[in-house]
Amino acid sequence: MNNVYVREVDQRLLEQLRKVSLSMFRKGFFSIFRGSISARMGATRFLINKNSAVFDNLDEESFIVLQDKLDYRWREASMDIGIHASIYRHFTEARFIAYGRPPHAIAYSLTHEYLTPKDYLGCTLLGQKIEIYDPKSYRDWQDRSPVDILHYLQASKRRFIFIKGCGIVVYHRELQGLLKIFDLIEGSCQILQIANLDPSLANQISLLNPQA
């Protein structure tokens, strides 16, 4: 292994992250250069993709191990590093974190304040009403996001935040848990968009879930 920053990282973990990243890329949750994924390495250390990472072709050179406190090496990491560091500092149960931009979820968020899943899996596993967080202004969102996202996660008691026009940030104990939340939100938004185009389908869904 040539990358000294990840020399001590288990190769199986790197392979898991590579596979999950490729899966999220194929689903459209990551774009070629945009998104982020990380794994806790200790009480104050974590592994995260570099800012030059290409998500359908990650390798050991795509990652860097950092402390959760700002230092010069943060410049090599994903632009989302502040979000990841803040979550790891305040949620000891956070083992993995990802930020993705599922297209149907982002499109849905632009015209709604809440996600109200009508499909069975979305409704039963996500809940009947999920707030879509409004960042208000995109201009300074990058600077505010670590603090604002942390405060939302602490107040909501959820493992994810669905951000209007921006995407979804999720933390979890398991990598599969990350994938499931992204997939459920994106799937529920896509189903609602399809149902909105077909009134007869929307009526059928409402009959299946009368309490929503």
C-alpha positions, 0 to 999 in steps of 0.5 A: 500500500503506497498511501501512508494515510491509510496504511493501517486501514483494514483492506476489507473495510476499503473494499466494502467502502469501494463496493458501497460507493460503486453501488451508490454511484450506479443508483445515482446517489453519488455523481462522478465527483460529488458526494462523500463517504467515511468510516470511523477509525477510532475515538477521534479518527476517521477515514474519508474520501479525498476531494479528487475521488471518482466514486465509480472507481475508488481505490486506496489512493482515494481515501485519507485518514484524519483527526476530527479536529481541523489540520492542514490535511483536511485540504485533501479531503472531501469538501464535506469533511466538516459535516463528517467530523462534527457528526463523529464528535457528537454521535458515538454510535456513528460508524459510517457517514455518507452524503449523497444527491439522489435525483428524485429526492432532490427534485421532490424536495424543491416543491415540498416541505415534508416527505409523506411516503405512500408506499408500504416500505417507505411508510413503515420504515421511514415514517409517515411524515419526514421534514425536508430541511430548508437551508434558506440560502445556498450562498453560505450553506457550505460554511453553515452546514456542519453546525446546522446539520448537527443541530438538526440531527440532535433535535430530530433524533433521526439518523439522517437529514433530508435537505431541500435542493442539496441531498441527504446526509446519513450516519449509521452503525452499518454500511447496509443501513446507509444504503437502505435509508438512501434507497427508501427516501429516493424510492418513496420520492420517485413513487410519489412523483409517478403517482402525481403524474397518474391520478388513478395510481395516486388514488390506488395508493391512498386506498392502500394507506388510508391513515397517511 
